[in-house]
Every structure is written in C-alpha cells, then in structure tokens.
Amino acid sequence: MTTALLKLFSLLSLVLAVSAISCDTASCKPPSCTCPSLNPPGGILPADAPQFVTLTFDDAIQPASYLVALELLNLKNHNGCQAKGTWFATVQYCNPALAQRWYSAGNEVAGHTFNHIGVPSEAEIVSGKLALVKYGGIPRGKLSGFRAPFLNYTKDTLNILLKDSFQYDSSATASKDDAYWPYTLDNGLANDCWKGICSDAKVPGLWEIPMHSILDDVGTPHLMDPYLDGNATVVEAWIRNNFDRHYNGGRAPFGLYIHPVHLVNNNASMTMMKSAIAYIASHPDVYFVTNQQLLKYMAHPVSKTLLDTQDYMQCPVPVIPTEICNGRDDTGVIGAKIDQGLLETCSFATAAWATCYGCPATEPSVDNPTPAPRSVEGSPGFRFAAPDTCDPLYWSPTENKCYCTTEACKYTESSPALKMPVGGSKGSLGSDASALVRPFMDVKTTLTILGLVSTVFAFVC
C-alpha cells in the first residue's frame, strides 16, 4: 500500500507540476535565498556545471541494510574521493554504532523521526535527532537534514524543522517540469502543489531538495525503490534514460532513493542497481555527494573545473595515533575490527544496539530519547560525551580526550542545543497536521485527480 501511495503522490505531482509561487531573483540571492530553477545556480551554463548524484537511504541503519549501502557506494568520484551518500535514519531498530560508522566514513546522517510515524509531531522529529546525536556520535550541526516518513509532511513540518535548527527538508516530489535544483522556501514551496500548501509554506532560510521521479517509457513517474516496479532490464533502462535527461539537460541533481532493506538478498535488483550506478559514474563531471555537500555548492556555486578545489569536496584522512571509539579504523592493524573492544553493547529487545557513548539505563523512547546512563561518572566503563569543541571523529569517549591537534580538524558546534517540546509525544501536531491532501480549488482539477486515483490503483493494486 505504501508503494501505491507514493506512486499516487508522484502522479499527482506530474499532473500539477506548476509552481504556485513567484520568486524574484533580484531580491532572492544566494547564499541566504535561492529561487527554484531548472538550470544550474550562479548563471553557470549546464555544460559547465557538475552533475551531482545523490544516493539516499531511508529507515533504520541495520547490519544487512548497511552492507547494501556500502556496496552501492563502492566507487570513487573523479577527484579520487570515495562516493558519498545520505542516510535518513529512524531511531527505532537502528544500531547507533552503525550510524556513527556511516558518519565517520564521510557520509551524512539525517533525520527521519524516531518511530517512522506519518505526519510527524515535533517530539518525533526532535527526539530522533537527540538520540542519534547522543548515541551515534554525530555533531548537532551535522545532522541537519530531514525526510518525512511516507513523504507525509505539512507546512507545520517545515516550520518545525526551521525552529529546531534543521538546514533542509527532502520530502517534496518532482517529475519533469518541476525537477528543480535545491531552493530555499523564502517564497514558498514549488513542488507538490497539489497539496495546496505551496504559497503558504514560506519558511525563509530552510532549503528544499526535491526528490526527482524516474519516468518510465510512457511517462509514469516512479520515485523510491524503482526496482520494485518492473524487471531488472526494464528498470535499468528507465534509470539510464532519466540520468541522460538530467545530464544532457539542466544538470539538476539526479537522485536514487532507496529503502535498502528491499535489496537485502535481492541479487537481481542489486546487480541491476550496481550496473546502473556504474553507467552513471562512467560519465565525465559526475560526483556522488551527500545532500550537505550539494547545499554547500548551492550556496557558493562554481564551474565543474573548480569543484575539486572546494573544501567540502576534499577527503582528508584523520590521523589518530591509537584506536579510539569513533567509528573508524584508526590504526590500520591487519585483521582488526573497527572500534574493537571499545563499543558497549546494550541489551534492548528491539534490535542489535551498540554505542561508543555508554548504554542508557533504559531503552530510549520518543518521550525520553536520552535516558540517564547505566554507568555513573567515576565508575568503570563510564563514557564521556564529546564537547562542542571537538568533532566526535576525533573524540575518545573512554579517555575524555580530543585527538584533534591542528586547525584542519578543529570543530566548534554552532547549532543551538535542542530541547524536547512541552508535552513530549503528546504535543500538538500543528494546525494543518491532518491536511495531507487539502481541498482543491476547482472542479476541473478535482475531477482530474479523481481520475488519476482510479488509474493509479488500477495500476498498482
């Protein structure tokens, strides 16, 4: 049913892919404001722009799904750096040690709520971030993105993100005519206008990274997990054709949006996805990046010839003289495992659960995402939280020591501390929380959509 609903939303976006907002490029200027555009930012011609590719993964980070993601990203960008991806992680069923390992490898961890509940409350959003920061060793300021479960968001969702210091949302869907480069919501939302919130969703400073659909041979859009919608040969052709359209067009970022659990033990789909990704990577000027890297480019766009000189495209290797609990292999000893002997395994019934930062006395929840630690300071095995002046990549929680000794690795947390909203999980969902689909403005549009609904359900059910 979830797949059917996502297809429905994509089809509705295709029919109503007309921006309901106006944006004046004379007054809306980077880095603080960016208008929706099908063309590269900064006046750069498409032929002179890099082609960014974003591989994103959704839901809990578990051992099997983690290995799927690593396998799909097992390639190098043209600058010699490892390809990167973004994981929109829920806390329920997530292993925090794997979240830290994902971050420490240079990838991005973003929010996806605590329990994967549709129309998420502020408590669901904030508790998810608090738990991942606390037990996954991710700086607050680097957990800056969000995707709504089931792509079920409202204008209140976007306002919550801004209030709680998120940098961007990536829940809105796009087809062909609204396949924009990322833009800020200063003037409203330019995608999913069938929901009736575009002109109302003015959230100055918050970025939207649209999710671009893959169109099949008859123009039907497919969004997440396209390998579930056809045989491998056909779907790979869809992916290649849609990438070509981006690459030979305005070079808007090309995304592949994946629930990796669907690829576990799915050899045919994995082989197809790796083949499609290899085809994409074979083109000049292609870079597999995180959403955070993409937004750094949007704030200060450069031509493709200068991209490799940008700080955010570098891949420095931390130099740490001893093995610390940070999600990396710090010493390179043959046969050694990452964080060997340093992780603390917690006995919770929901999933494998380990962390560098000490087990909590009780299992985290939406109402209490960071319970008191099982060990108290001064007792054997107590773990120290990283201070705001040290990136957890360089922090030893067992020694209470930062191994960063140069300006190159210096980090100062600039994102304000988060607090749970009053009322916890029982707090308000917002004034329009129930308005997933709002009343439409005219009979013609309504009839068109009702006809589409019938078509979609005939197609997917």
C-alpha positions as CSV (number, residue, x, y, z in Angstrom):
1,M,0.0,0.0,0.0
2,T,2.9,2.4,0.8
3,T,4.3,1.9,-2.7
4,A,0.9,2.6,-4.2
5,L,0.5,5.8,-2.2
6,L,4.0,7.0,-3.2
7,K,3.1,6.4,-6.9
8,L,-0.1,8.3,-6.4
9,F,1.7,11.3,-5.0
10,S,4.2,11.2,-7.8
11,L,1.4,11.1,-10.4
12,L,-0.4,14.0,-8.8
13,S,2.8,16.0,-8.9
14,L,3.2,15.1,-12.6
15,V,-0.2,16.4,-13.4
16,L,0.0,19.5,-11.3
17,A,3.7,20.3,-11.8
18,V,3.1,24.0,-11.9
19,S,4.8,26.2,-9.3
20,A,2.3,28.2,-7.3
21,I,4.9,30.7,-6.2
22,S,6.8,33.6,-7.7
23,C,10.4,34.3,-6.8
24,D,12.3,37.4,-7.8
25,T,16.0,36.5,-8.4
26,A,16.8,40.2,-8.0
27,S,15.9,40.1,-4.3
28,C,16.4,36.4,-3.6
29,K,20.1,35.8,-3.8
30,P,22.5,33.1,-2.5
31,P,23.7,32.1,-0.1
32,S,20.7,33.1,2.1
33,C,18.0,32.7,-0.6
34,T,17.7,30.7,-3.8
35,C,14.8,30.6,-6.2
36,P,13.6,27.3,-7.8
37,S,15.3,26.8,-11.1
38,L,15.7,24.0,-13.7
39,N,19.2,25.4,-14.5
40,P,22.4,25.5,-12.5
41,P,22.9,28.2,-9.9
42,G,25.0,31.3,-10.3
43,G,24.4,31.7,-14.0
44,I,26.6,28.7,-14.8
45,L,25.8,27.0,-18.1
46,P,24.7,23.4,-17.9
47,A,27.7,22.2,-19.9
48,D,29.9,23.9,-17.3
49,A,28.2,22.5,-14.3
50,P,29.0,19.3,-12.4
51,Q,26.4,16.6,-12.5
52,F,25.7,15.7,-8.9
53,V,24.2,12.3,-8.0
54,T,22.6,11.8,-4.6
55,L,22.1,8.2,-3.3
56,T,19.8,8.4,-0.3
57,F,18.9,5.5,2.1
58,D,15.8,5.5,4.4
59,D,14.9,4.0,7.7
60,A,16.9,2.2,10.5
61,I,20.6,1.5,9.9
62,Q,20.9,-2.2,10.5
63,P,23.8,-4.6,9.6
64,A,22.3,-6.1,6.4
65,S,21.0,-2.8,5.0
66,Y,24.3,-1.1,5.9
67,L,26.2,-3.5,3.8
68,V,23.8,-2.9,0.9
69,A,24.5,0.8,1.1
70,L,28.3,0.3,1.2
71,E,28.1,-2.0,-1.8
72,L,26.2,0.5,-3.9
73,L,28.6,3.3,-3.0
74,N,31.7,1.2,-3.7
75,L,33.2,3.6,-6.2
76,K,35.4,6.7,-6.4
77,N,34.5,10.2,-7.7
78,H,36.6,11.7,-10.4
79,N,38.7,13.6,-7.7
80,G,39.7,10.3,-6.2
81,C,37.5,10.6,-3.1
82,Q,35.1,7.8,-2.1
83,A,31.5,8.3,-3.3
84,K,29.2,9.6,-0.5
85,G,25.6,9.2,0.4
86,T,22.9,10.4,2.8
87,W,21.0,8.1,5.2
88,F,17.6,9.3,6.6
89,A,17.7,7.3,9.8
90,T,14.9,6.4,12.2
91,V,15.9,5.6,15.8
92,Q,13.7,2.6,16.3
93,Y,15.5,-0.6,15.3
94,C,18.7,1.5,14.5
95,N,22.1,0.4,15.7
96,P,23.8,3.7,16.8
97,A,27.3,2.2,16.2
98,L,26.5,1.8,12.5
99,A,25.2,5.4,12.4
100,Q,28.5,6.6,13.8
101,R,30.4,4.4,11.3
102,W,28.4,5.8,8.4
103,Y,29.1,9.4,9.6
104,S,32.8,8.7,10.3
105,A,33.3,7.4,6.7
106,G,32.3,10.9,5.4
107,N,28.7,10.2,4.7
108,E,25.7,12.1,6.0
109,V,23.2,11.0,8.6
110,A,19.8,12.9,8.5
111,G,16.6,12.7,10.5
112,H,13.6,10.5,9.7
113,T,11.8,10.7,13.0
114,F,12.1,8.3,16.0
115,N,9.4,5.8,15.1
116,H,8.6,6.4,11.4
117,I,5.2,7.8,12.1
118,G,3.3,9.7,9.4
119,V,2.6,13.4,9.9
120,P,5.4,13.6,12.5
121,S,5.0,15.7,15.6
122,E,7.8,18.0,16.8
123,A,8.5,15.4,19.5
124,E,9.1,12.7,16.9
125,I,11.4,14.9,14.9
126,V,13.4,16.3,17.9
127,S,13.7,13.0,19.8
128,G,15.1,11.3,16.7
129,K,17.8,13.9,16.3
130,L,18.6,13.9,20.1
131,A,19.1,10.2,20.2
132,L,21.3,10.0,17.0
133,V,23.5,12.8,18.3
134,K,23.8,11.3,21.8
135,Y,24.4,7.6,20.9
136,G,25.6,7.9,17.2
137,G,28.4,10.4,17.8
138,I,27.1,12.9,15.3
139,P,27.5,16.6,15.9
140,R,24.2,18.5,16.2
141,G,25.1,20.9,13.3
142,K,26.0,18.0,11.0
143,L,22.6,16.3,11.5
144,S,20.9,19.0,9.5
145,G,18.5,17.2,7.1
146,F,15.1,15.6,7.3
147,R,12.8,13.4,5.3
148,A,9.2,12.8,6.4
149,P,8.1,9.2,6.8
150,F,5.9,8.2,3.8
151,L,6.9,11.7,2.4
152,N,3.9,12.8,4.6
153,Y,4.7,16.4,5.5
154,T,2.7,19.6,6.0
155,K,3.7,23.3,6.3
156,D,3.9,22.8,10.0
157,T,6.5,20.1,9.5
158,L,8.6,22.6,7.6
159,N,8.2,25.2,10.3
160,I,9.2,22.7,13.0
161,L,12.4,22.0,11.0
162,L,13.4,25.6,10.9
163,K,12.6,26.1,14.6
164,D,14.7,23.1,15.6
165,S,17.7,24.2,13.5
166,F,17.5,21.8,10.6
167,Q,19.0,23.1,7.4
168,Y,16.9,21.3,4.8
169,D,13.9,19.1,4.0
170,S,13.9,16.5,1.3
171,S,10.3,15.2,1.2
172,A,8.8,17.0,-1.8
173,T,8.5,15.1,-5.0
174,A,9.2,16.3,-8.6
175,S,8.5,14.9,-12.0
176,K,10.0,16.5,-15.2
177,D,8.7,20.1,-15.4
178,D,9.4,20.8,-11.7
179,A,12.7,18.9,-11.4
180,Y,14.4,21.9,-9.7
181,W,17.8,22.3,-8.3
182,P,17.6,22.8,-4.5
183,Y,16.0,26.1,-3.4
184,T,15.0,27.9,-0.2
185,L,11.5,28.3,1.0
186,D,11.6,32.0,1.4
187,N,8.8,32.4,-1.2
188,G,7.1,29.1,-0.6
189,L,7.2,25.5,-1.9
190,A,7.5,24.9,-5.7
191,N,6.8,21.2,-5.6
192,D,3.8,19.1,-4.6
193,C,1.5,22.0,-5.2
194,W,-1.5,19.6,-5.5
195,K,-1.3,19.5,-1.7
196,G,-2.5,23.1,-1.6
197,I,0.3,24.4,0.6
198,C,2.8,25.9,-1.8
199,S,2.2,29.5,-1.4
200,D,1.6,29.1,2.4
201,A,4.8,27.1,3.0
202,K,7.0,30.2,3.3
203,V,9.9,29.2,5.6
204,P,12.7,31.6,5.0
205,G,16.1,30.0,5.1
206,L,15.0,26.4,5.0
207,W,16.1,24.5,1.9
208,E,14.1,22.0,-0.1
209,I,15.9,19.3,-2.0
210,P,13.2,17.9,-4.3
211,M,13.1,14.1,-4.9
212,H,13.1,13.7,-8.7
213,S,11.0,10.9,-10.1
214,I,12.2,8.4,-12.6
215,L,9.8,8.4,-15.6
216,D,9.1,5.1,-17.4
217,D,8.6,4.6,-21.1
218,V,5.1,6.0,-21.0
219,G,5.9,8.9,-18.7
220,T,4.6,7.3,-15.4
221,P,6.7,8.5,-12.5
222,H,8.5,6.1,-10.1
223,L,10.1,7.6,-7.0
224,M,11.5,5.4,-4.3
225,D,12.8,1.8,-4.9
226,P,12.1,1.7,-8.7
227,Y,13.4,-1.9,-8.8
228,L,10.1,-2.9,-7.2
229,D,8.2,-1.6,-10.2
230,G,9.5,-3.8,-13.1
231,N,12.0,-6.4,-14.2
232,A,15.7,-5.5,-13.8
233,T,16.4,-4.9,-17.5
234,V,13.4,-2.6,-17.9
235,V,14.1,-0.6,-14.7
236,E,17.8,-0.1,-15.5
237,A,16.8,1.3,-18.9
238,W,14.5,3.8,-17.0
239,I,17.3,4.8,-14.7
240,R,19.8,5.3,-17.6
241,N,17.3,7.3,-19.7
242,N,16.4,9.6,-16.8
243,F,20.0,10.2,-15.9
244,D,20.7,11.1,-19.5
245,R,17.9,13.6,-19.4
246,H,19.4,15.3,-16.4
247,Y,23.0,15.1,-17.7
248,N,22.1,16.4,-21.2
249,G,19.6,19.0,-19.8
250,G,19.9,21.4,-16.9
251,R,22.0,19.0,-14.9
252,A,19.7,19.2,-11.9
253,P,21.0,16.7,-9.3
254,F,20.0,13.1,-10.1
255,G,18.7,11.1,-7.2
256,L,18.3,7.4,-6.4
257,Y,16.1,7.0,-3.3
258,I,16.4,3.6,-1.7
259,H,15.0,1.6,1.2
260,P,18.0,-0.8,1.4
261,V,16.0,-3.5,3.2
262,H,14.3,-4.2,-0.1
263,L,17.7,-5.0,-1.6
264,V,18.9,-7.4,1.1
265,N,19.2,-10.9,-0.5
266,N,17.8,-9.4,-3.7
267,N,20.6,-10.4,-6.1
268,A,18.9,-9.4,-9.4
269,S,18.0,-5.9,-8.2
270,M,21.4,-5.4,-6.6
271,T,23.2,-6.4,-9.8
272,M,20.9,-4.1,-11.8
273,M,21.5,-1.1,-9.4
274,K,25.2,-1.6,-9.5
275,S,25.2,-1.7,-13.2
276,A,23.1,1.5,-13.5
277,I,25.3,3.3,-11.0
278,A,28.4,2.2,-12.9
279,Y,26.9,3.6,-16.1
280,I,26.2,6.9,-14.3
281,A,29.7,7.0,-12.8
282,S,31.3,6.5,-16.3
283,H,30.3,10.0,-17.4
284,P,32.7,12.9,-17.0
285,D,31.8,15.6,-14.4
286,V,29.7,13.2,-12.3
287,Y,30.0,13.3,-8.5
288,F,28.2,11.2,-5.9
289,V,27.7,13.5,-3.0
290,T,25.8,14.0,0.3
291,N,22.9,16.4,0.5
292,Q,25.1,18.6,2.7
293,Q,27.8,18.8,0.1
294,L,25.1,19.7,-2.5
295,L,23.9,22.6,-0.4
296,K,27.4,23.9,0.1
297,Y,27.7,24.0,-3.7
298,M,24.3,25.8,-3.9
299,A,25.5,28.5,-1.5
300,H,28.7,29.2,-3.5
301,P,28.4,27.6,-7.0
302,V,31.4,27.1,-9.1
303,S,32.1,25.7,-12.6
304,K,32.9,22.0,-12.8
305,T,36.6,22.9,-13.4
306,L,36.8,24.4,-9.9
307,L,34.8,21.9,-8.0
308,D,37.7,19.8,-6.9
309,T,39.3,22.8,-5.2
310,Q,36.4,23.3,-2.8
311,D,36.9,22.3,0.8
312,Y,33.7,20.3,1.0
313,M,34.8,18.1,-1.9
314,Q,38.1,17.0,-0.2
315,C,38.5,13.7,1.7
316,P,41.2,14.1,4.3
317,V,42.1,11.1,6.4
318,P,42.1,11.7,10.2
319,V,45.5,11.0,11.8
320,I,44.9,9.4,15.2
321,P,47.8,7.5,16.8
322,T,45.7,5.0,18.7
323,E,42.4,3.1,18.3
324,I,39.6,5.2,19.8
325,C,35.8,4.6,19.7
326,N,34.9,6.8,16.8
327,G,33.5,4.5,14.0
328,R,36.8,4.3,12.1
329,D,39.8,2.0,11.9
330,D,42.4,4.4,13.3
331,T,45.5,2.2,13.3
332,G,45.2,0.1,10.2
333,V,46.2,-3.1,12.0
334,I,45.6,-6.0,9.7
335,G,42.7,-8.2,11.0
336,A,41.5,-5.6,13.5
337,K,37.8,-4.5,13.5
338,I,36.6,-1.0,13.8
339,D,36.2,0.0,17.5
340,Q,37.3,-3.5,18.5
341,G,36.8,-3.9,22.3
342,L,35.6,-0.4,22.7
343,L,31.9,-0.5,21.8
344,E,29.4,-1.1,24.6
345,T,26.6,-3.4,23.6
346,C,23.2,-2.7,25.2
347,S,20.5,-5.3,25.9
348,F,17.4,-4.0,24.3
349,A,14.8,-6.2,22.8
350,T,14.1,-4.2,19.6
351,A,17.4,-4.7,17.7
352,A,21.1,-5.0,17.9
353,W,22.2,-1.9,19.8
354,A,25.7,-0.7,20.5
355,T,27.3,2.6,21.1
356,C,30.6,4.3,21.9
357,Y,28.9,6.5,24.3
358,G,27.6,4.2,27.0
359,C,24.4,2.3,27.3
360,P,21.5,4.1,28.8
361,A,19.8,2.6,31.8
362,T,16.5,2.2,29.9
363,E,15.8,2.0,26.2
364,P,15.4,5.4,24.5
365,S,11.9,6.5,23.5
366,V,10.2,9.5,22.0
367,D,9.4,10.9,25.4
368,N,12.8,10.1,26.8
369,P,15.3,9.9,23.9
370,T,18.4,10.2,26.1
371,P,17.9,8.4,29.4
372,A,20.3,8.5,32.2
373,P,23.4,6.4,31.6
374,R,23.8,2.9,33.0
375,S,27.2,3.8,34.4
376,V,27.8,6.9,36.5
377,E,30.8,9.1,36.2
378,G,33.7,7.8,38.1
379,S,32.6,4.1,37.7
380,P,34.4,1.7,35.4
381,G,33.3,1.9,31.8
382,F,31.8,5.4,32.0
383,R,31.7,7.2,28.6
384,F,32.2,10.9,28.2
385,A,30.1,12.9,25.7
386,A,32.1,14.9,23.1
387,P,32.2,18.6,23.9
388,D,31.0,21.2,21.4
389,T,34.7,22.0,20.7
390,C,35.6,18.5,19.3
391,D,34.2,16.6,16.4
392,P,33.3,13.1,17.6
393,L,35.5,11.8,14.8
394,Y,38.5,12.8,17.0
395,W,36.9,12.2,20.4
396,S,37.7,9.3,22.7
397,P,34.7,8.8,25.0
398,T,36.6,6.3,27.2
399,E,39.6,8.7,27.7
400,N,37.7,12.0,27.8
401,K,40.2,13.3,25.3
402,C,40.1,15.1,21.9
403,Y,42.8,13.9,19.4
404,C,42.4,16.9,17.1
405,T,45.6,18.9,17.3
406,T,45.6,21.1,14.2
407,E,43.4,23.8,12.7
408,A,42.4,21.5,9.9
409,C,40.3,19.3,12.2
410,K,39.1,22.0,14.6
411,Y,35.4,22.0,15.1
412,T,33.1,24.3,17.0
413,E,29.4,23.5,17.3
414,S,27.3,26.4,16.1
415,S,23.9,24.7,16.2
416,P,22.0,25.6,19.3
417,A,21.2,22.9,21.9
418,L,17.9,21.0,21.3
419,K,15.2,20.6,23.8
420,M,12.1,18.3,23.7
421,P,8.9,20.3,23.1
422,V,6.5,20.8,26.0
423,G,4.1,17.8,26.2
424,G,6.5,15.3,24.6
425,S,4.9,12.9,22.2
426,K,1.5,14.2,23.3
427,G,2.3,17.6,22.0
428,S,0.4,19.3,19.2
429,L,0.9,18.1,15.6
430,G,0.2,21.6,14.3
431,S,-2.7,23.3,12.8
432,D,-2.7,21.6,9.5
433,A,-1.4,18.2,10.6
434,S,-4.4,16.3,9.2
435,A,-4.3,18.1,5.9
436,L,-2.2,15.7,3.8
437,V,-4.5,16.4,0.9
438,R,-6.2,19.8,1.2
439,P,-9.4,20.9,-0.6
440,F,-8.8,21.7,-4.2
441,M,-9.6,25.0,-5.8
442,D,-11.7,24.0,-8.7
443,V,-13.9,21.2,-10.0
444,K,-11.8,20.5,-13.1
445,T,-8.7,19.9,-11.0
446,T,-10.6,17.7,-8.6
447,L,-12.0,15.6,-11.4
448,T,-8.6,15.2,-12.9
449,I,-7.1,14.0,-9.6
450,L,-10.0,11.6,-9.0
451,G,-9.4,10.1,-12.4
452,L,-5.8,9.7,-11.7
453,V,-6.5,8.0,-8.4
454,S,-8.6,5.4,-10.2
455,T,-5.8,4.9,-12.8
456,V,-3.1,4.5,-10.1
457,F,-5.0,2.0,-8.1
458,A,-5.9,0.0,-11.2
459,F,-2.1,0.0,-12.0
460,V,-0.6,-0.9,-8.6
461,C,-3.2,-3.0,-6.7
